[in-house]
Amino acid sequence: MLLAACAPAAPAEVAPAEIVEVTFWHAYGTGSAEELALTKNLEQAAIDMPNIKINVLQVPFNDIFNKYRTDVGAGAGPDMFIAPNDSLGDDVRGGFLADITDIAAGKLDGVNQLGIDGMSLDGKLYGIPETLKAVAFWYNKELLPTPPATTDELLALMQGGTPVSISYGCYHHYGFFGAYGGQIFDENWKVVADQGTGVVDAVTYLTNLYTISLENAWPKNDSDGLAPFQEGSVVAITNGNWAMGDYKTALGDKLGVAPLPAGPAGPATPLLGVDGFYFNPNSQNKEAALEVALYLTNKASQTVMMTEAGHVPVRTDIEITDPLMQSLVDAFNAGSTIRPQVPQLGLYWSNFCGTDDVFQGKVTPAEWVATGAANANK
């Protein structure tokens, strides 16, 4: 009997990979360098991660926090969004952010500890860090070849008539407290600004600078100082690195940046903010969202955000070729203070931001600090 020829087996059908959708919100302005760089990274992510569809929504910065909290409170909201860590502590305490400590464990190799600390609260991780932000000293190298390294040098420069735009404000001048050895809080977050002389000395110093600025009609905040600095009518300005794009466009190779001047007690200690990716506790796709966030903060993506959007990278394995960017990284690592995520930080904003009376000589620095501390500790 003849055996029938064996037909080859039909190849097994391979089920297509399941597409997971991740909804992502950001607040970068339309057409801004940040939005263009992010879009570039998202387009590459679509190629490299075909199993994830990223649905992007741009939300105005003034609305993104309230919209996020409202939607999450109603059981909805995006899987993830990117924003500064200004309100991370409040959002954690309000139940608006997912704890990603376990699912992100072992996945942040190469990330600066400053960034990780900025996304953490009470030992738990609530976000993937993307960029660092703090106030620095920007200067026109053509008009000011060497920036002041100390508070005495800055005072002498301004006393000598060199126009400098100091941004007086409780956020912008916070770093000077540390330069004079002053502490607003102790380790238990009690306000101790009136203990010791550091905060009083810093406020005395800032009052002297303010008087010089007032007498010479020099700009006294970052927005008023923008055009004069870009046009060269002031030689320097204190502001955060979010302004670097505007400064660089106007000044090009003439732009320099340095840390805020050090004081008698050591380096200035400006508040360091961290922008990062946060995750919705309502999300059913947290691990896919985490994969997207890790992709958008990998070496290649961070390089794009650094070179095309001016973001200071949180990674330590990025090749930095721009001297401005390296100066910022060095400055932030040398003397910055991670923005506290404790509710007590509100005691600083509510009691030490009304500086008109002290800067205009209506009360002494010692009286002003004593009043602020007493009101904070009521």
C-alpha positions, 0 to 999 in steps of 0.5 A: 500500500502506498503512503500518502505524501505528508503535507507540510504543517501550516505555520502557527499564527502569531497573535499580534502584540497587544497595544497598550494606550497611555494618556500623557499630559504636558504643559509645554507651550505650543511651538516652544523649544520644550514642546518641539523637543518633547515631540521629537522624543515622542515620535521616536518612542512610537517607533521604538515602542510599537506596543504602546500608543501614547495619547498626548494632551497639552494642558496650559500650565496654569490649569494642569494641576487643578485639572489633574486633581479634579479629574483624578478626584472623579476617578479619571485623569491621564495615566501620567503627566509631567510638571515641576515638583512644586506641589508634590508633597501636597499631591501625595498627601491628597492621594493624587499621585501613585507610589511607584517605589516598587515598580521603579526599583532598580530602573534608575541607574545613571540618574542623579540622586538630586533628581531622585530626592526631588521626586521622593517623599518619606522614602517613597518614590512618586515620579521619574525625574527629568530636569533640574531647576534653580536660581543662578547668576547669569552675566554678559561676558563681554560686559562682565568678564568675571562674575562675582564669586562672593557676596562681598564682591557682588556688593562692591560691584553694585556699589561701584555703579555696575548695573546688576538686576537682582531678583528680590523675592522669597523664592529667588533670594532664598539661596542667600540665607544659606550663604550667611549660615541662616536656616529657616527650619530646623530638622523637625521643620520648626521655623528657627529663622530668629535663632542665630544671626544667619537669616538676619545677616542675609536680609541685611545684605539683601536690604543693602543690595535693594537700596542700591538697586532702588537708588539706581532704578535698576530692575528688581525682579526677573521679568523687569530685568529680562529686556535690560539684560538682553539689551546689555543695559544691565550686566547680570541678572539672577534667575532660574535656568528656565530663562536660559533659552531667551538669554541665549537667543539674545546674547549667544556666546556672550552669555555666562552663568555661575552659582549665586555668590557664596557668603561668609558661611559657604555656598549659596543654597537656592531651592532646587526644583525637579520636573518629572513624570507623575502617575495617576493612582487610578491608572490601569496602565501604570507599568506601561506609563512607567516604561514611557517615562523611562524612555523619555528620560533615557540617555538619548531623550535627555540629550535631545531635551538638553541640546534642543530645550535647555533642560539640565539633565538628571542623568549622570551619563550624558555627554555635556558639551555646552559650557553653560549647561556644565556650569549649571550642573556644577552649580546645582551639585555644589550648593542647592537645597532640594525643595522641601515637600513638607506642609511646613514650607507654607510657613515660609511663603506666608511669613517671609515673602512680604519684604517691602517693609524691611527692604524699604527701611520701615523695620529693621532686618532683625525685627522683620525676621523676629516677626516672621518667625513668631507668626510662623510658630503661633 
